């Protein structure tokens, strides 16, 4: 009986220990899938006069601007969804400052046309592998990889 008295607290101690939850220190956006975006300007005109939209994404977080994605040429509704596979330059150490994704139509001759933007905050979505965003007539999914 005396042995049980000493063993029971030890068993309770060992079984009640949980691993501490680790907080992520950075996140990488590995890909984006765009399901919809405004195909025309607010006045109803096409982004490109004679063809489909040449879509790319610009990234801003605070004062830092990431390099834009490659652009898809002549995108129409039939082209969707669009998949962007992203490289290591889409790493984020700041998990609290909102990230703004701006969609543009690439133009050779005149200024690129702003199409839409969405924003999100990593700290609101810690440890999620996927973020779903439906904002400003833009519907997309962002895939994430967390680093601890």
Secondary structure, DSSP 8 states (H G I E B T S, - for coil): -HHHHHHHHHHHHHHH--------SEEEEEEEEEEE--SB-TTS-BSSSSS-EEEEEEEEETTEEE-----EEEE-GGG-SEEEE--GGGEES-SSS-EEEEEEE--SSS--EEEEEEEE-GGGGTT-SEEEEEETTEEEEEEEEEE-
